[in-house]
């Protein structure tokens, strides 16, 4: 397997194990022995401290098949594998603009071009990182087909967008990255509230409690609100933790039946606190969660009509 990630006629990019290294470069032509290459290795620009660029001479590539070997000052070795087809950078500029799914510019995305759709045959130097406007520029051979590939910091990928040399511009939209729903509290928040390890279904209980908080507050909690967002986020987190503790202590049916006052194991007798479902327009909501939300101004303070 090649240690080099992308190749161009006179340029090879690879990532080493350490930064600050110097390298000696060697070339093997058509299966021959390695000899000192005329090209040099320099640190790769663009913020990748462990990235390096080998720039060959035309003599280094004067063969049907070449292999480049770079030996680091720490003794590490990086080999290109067989390069049987070297593609020159062309004269046709292509401006690639990368956008997020929201249509905002996507800076800092690593973009490269390949000469095949699967990306196994490198075609041009890579990676080039998009600027603040989400822009990178490549120079292509007119009429030649390439595929744009890329990777953003959030893990979203540009996968095999076809382009032809001679095209002036290309706009690529990154796919939306979905993140798991977490609710208003984390498991760590819940454990801090409980003082013990959270139960196995803690994540699900947090989500269900968050849904309940949204329902009883009529989805008025906006944690991004400039004036009340922080206070609402804190209240929602406390209310969710209180609700989950309420369910742990009383079961998730508590509220629809009432708060358990006592249990008799033999013959299974359960009694509830008298009036525990009265005076609360949301009987499934725990008393503590209700107080927290009321204090934050997130619940209706008037009379509930039954």
C-alpha positions in Angstrom: 0.0 0.0 0.0 1.3 3.4 -0.9 2.1 5.9 1.9 1.5 8.7 -0.6 -2.1 10.0 -0.7 -2.1 11.9 -4.0 0.3 12.3 -7.0 0.9 14.7 -9.8 3.5 14.6 -12.5 6.1 16.5 -10.4 4.5 16.5 -7.0 3.7 13.8 -4.3 2.0 14.6 -1.0 2.4 12.4 2.0 1.8 12.5 5.8 4.6 11.5 8.1 4.5 10.4 11.7 6.2 13.6 13.0 6.6 17.2 12.1 10.0 19.0 11.6 11.6 16.2 9.7 14.1 16.4 6.8 14.1 13.9 4.0 16.3 12.3 1.4 14.5 11.2 -1.7 15.2 8.2 -4.0 13.7 7.0 -7.2 13.4 3.5 -8.8 12.7 3.5 -12.6 11.1 0.6 -14.3 11.9 -1.8 -11.4 15.6 -0.8 -11.1 17.5 0.0 -7.9 16.8 3.1 -5.9 19.1 6.0 -6.7 19.2 9.5 -5.3 16.4 11.6 -6.8 16.9 15.0 -8.2 13.7 16.2 -6.4 13.4 17.6 -2.9 11.0 17.2 0.0 9.6 20.3 1.7 7.0 20.8 4.5 3.5 21.0 3.0 1.8 24.4 3.3 -1.7 24.7 4.5 -1.5 24.0 8.2 -0.8 20.3 8.1 2.4 20.1 10.3 3.0 16.4 9.4 2.4 16.9 5.7 5.3 16.9 3.2 5.6 17.6 -0.5 8.1 15.8 -2.8 8.7 17.8 -5.9 10.5 15.8 -8.6 12.7 16.8 -11.5 11.7 15.8 -15.1 14.6 13.3 -15.0 13.0 11.6 -11.9 9.9 10.8 -14.0 11.6 9.8 -17.2 10.4 6.2 -17.2 7.3 4.1 -17.8 7.1 3.2 -14.1 8.6 4.9 -11.2 8.6 4.5 -7.4 9.6 7.3 -5.0 11.1 6.6 -1.6 11.5 9.3 1.0 13.7 8.6 4.1 13.2 10.8 7.1 15.8 12.1 9.5 14.1 9.9 12.1 14.7 6.8 10.0 11.0 6.6 8.8 10.4 5.6 5.2 7.5 6.6 2.9 7.1 4.9 -0.5 4.8 5.9 -3.3 4.1 2.6 -4.9 4.1 2.2 -8.6 3.3 5.3 -10.6 2.6 4.1 -14.1 0.7 7.1 -15.4 1.7 10.6 -14.4 -0.8 13.4 -15.2 0.5 17.0 -15.8 -1.3 19.9 -14.3 -3.2 21.6 -17.2 -3.7 25.2 -18.3 -7.5 25.4 -17.8 -8.3 26.9 -14.4 -11.3 25.4 -12.5 -12.6 27.3 -9.5 -14.3 25.0 -7.0 -16.6 26.5 -4.4 -17.6 24.3 -1.5 -20.8 25.1 0.4 -22.4 23.6 3.5 -25.9 22.2 3.2 -27.1 25.6 4.5 -25.5 27.2 1.4 -22.9 29.0 3.5 -19.3 28.9 2.3 -17.3 26.0 3.8 -13.7 27.1 4.6 -11.0 24.7 5.7 -12.3 21.8 3.5 -9.5 19.6 2.1 -10.2 19.1 -1.6 -8.4 17.0 -4.3 -9.0 15.7 -7.8 -8.8 12.1 -9.0 -8.7 10.6 -12.5 -11.1 7.9 -11.6 -14.5 7.9 -9.8 -13.4 5.6 -6.9 -10.4 7.8 -6.1 -7.8 5.1 -6.4 -5.8 6.8 -9.2 -4.5 10.2 -8.0 -4.6 12.9 -10.6 -3.5 16.1 -9.0 -1.7 17.5 -6.0 -3.8 17.3 -2.8 -5.1 18.3 -0.4 -5.7 21.9 -1.2 -7.7 23.7 1.6 -10.6 25.9 0.8 -10.3 29.6 1.8 -12.7 31.7 3.8 -15.0 31.8 0.8 -15.0 28.0 0.4 -12.9 28.4 -2.8 -10.0 26.3 -4.3 -8.6 26.5 -7.8 -7.1 23.7 -9.9 -5.5 23.7 -13.3 -6.8 21.0 -15.6 -6.1 19.5 -19.0 -8.8 20.6 -21.4 -11.3 17.9 -22.2 -10.0 15.5 -19.6 -12.5 14.1 -17.0 -11.7 14.4 -13.3 -13.6 13.7 -10.1 -13.7 16.1 -7.2 -13.2 14.6 -3.8 -13.0 16.3 -0.4 -13.3 16.0 3.4 -14.5 18.6 5.9 -13.6 18.8 9.5 -17.1 17.7 10.6 -16.7 14.5 8.7 -18.9 15.3 5.7 -17.4 14.3 2.4 -17.4 15.3 -1.2 -17.6 12.1 -3.1 -16.8 11.8 -6.8 -18.3 14.9 -8.4 -17.5 14.7 -12.1 -15.9 17.7 -13.9 -14.2 18.2 -17.2 -11.1 20.2 -18.0 -12.3 23.4 -19.6 -15.1 24.0 -17.1 -14.6 27.3 -15.4 -16.5 26.9 -12.2 -18.0 24.2 -10.0 -20.2 24.5 -6.9 -20.2 21.5 -4.6 -22.6 21.2 -1.6 -21.4 19.2 1.4 -24.1 16.8 2.7 -25.7 17.6 6.0 -24.2 15.8 8.9 -26.8 14.5 11.3 -25.9 14.3 15.0 -27.6 12.1 17.6 -30.4 13.9 19.4 -29.4 14.5 23.0 -32.2 16.4 24.6 -31.7 19.2 27.2 -29.4 17.3 29.5 -26.5 14.9 29.1 -25.9 11.6 31.0 -23.2 13.4 32.9 -25.7 16.1 33.9 -28.1 13.4 35.1 -25.4 11.6 37.1 -24.4 14.9 38.8 -28.0 15.5 39.7 -28.6 11.9 40.9 -25.3 11.5 42.7 -25.1 7.9 41.4 -24.5 6.2 38.1 -27.3 6.7 35.6 -29.5 3.8 34.7 -29.0 1.8 31.5 -31.8 3.6 29.7 -30.7 7.1 30.8 -30.2 8.4 27.2 -33.8 7.4 26.2 -35.3 8.7 29.5 -33.5 12.1 28.9 -35.0 12.3 25.4 -38.5 11.4 26.6 -38.2 13.9 29.5 -37.0 16.6 27.0 -40.0 15.8 24.8 -42.3 16.2 27.8 -40.6 19.5 28.8 -41.2 20.8 25.2 -44.8 19.7 25.4 -45.6 21.4 28.7 -43.8 24.6 27.7 -45.4 24.6 24.2 -42.0 24.5 22.6 -41.1 28.0 23.9 -37.6 27.1 25.1 -35.1 28.7 22.8 -31.6 28.2 24.1 -30.2 30.6 21.5 -32.4 33.5 22.7 -30.0 36.4 23.4 -31.8 37.5 26.5 -33.2 34.4 28.1 -31.4 31.5 26.3 -28.9 30.7 29.1 -31.4 30.8 31.9 -33.8 28.7 29.8 -31.1 26.1 29.0 -30.3 25.8 32.7 -33.9 25.5 33.7 -34.6 22.9 31.0 -31.6 20.8 32.1 -32.6 20.9 35.7 -36.2 20.0 34.8 -35.2 17.1 32.6 -33.0 15.7 35.4 -35.7 16.1 38.0 -38.2 14.4 35.6 -35.9 11.5 35.0 -35.3 11.1 38.8 -39.1 11.2 39.3 -39.5 8.4 36.8 -36.7 6.4 38.3 -38.3 6.7 41.8 -41.9 6.2 40.7 -42.0 4.7 37.2 -42.8 6.4 34.0 -46.5 6.0 34.5 -46.3 8.2 37.5 -48.5 11.3 37.1 -51.1 9.5 35.0 -51.9 7.4 38.1 -50.3 9.5 40.8 -47.1 9.6 42.9 -46.5 6.3 44.8 -46.7 6.7 48.5 -46.2 3.1 49.5 -46.0 -0.4 48.1 -46.9 -3.8 49.5 -44.9 -6.6 48.0 -47.1 -9.4 49.0 -50.2 -9.5 46.8 -48.9 -6.3 45.2 -50.7 -3.4 46.8 -49.8 0.2 45.7 -51.1 3.4 47.2 -50.6 6.9 45.8 -50.3 10.3 47.4 -53.7 11.8 47.7 -54.3 14.6 45.3 -50.9 14.1 43.6 -52.5 14.5 40.2 -54.6 17.5 41.2 -53.7 21.2 40.9 -51.2 20.4 38.1 -52.3 20.9 34.5 -49.6 18.4 33.5 -50.0 15.5 35.9 -47.2 13.5 34.3 -44.7 16.4 35.1 -42.9 15.9 38.4 -43.5 18.6 41.1 -39.8 19.6 41.1 -39.6 19.9 37.4 -42.8 22.0 37.5 -41.3 24.4 40.1 -38.1 24.8 38.0 -40.0 25.6 34.9 -42.4 28.0 36.7 -39.5 29.9 38.3 -38.0 30.3 34.8 -41.3 31.7 33.5 -41.8 28.7 31.2 -45.1 27.5 32.5 -48.5 29.1 32.7 -49.2 30.4 36.2 -53.0 30.7 35.9 -55.7 28.2 36.9 -56.1 25.0 34.9 -59.6 24.0 34.1 -60.3 20.3 34.3 
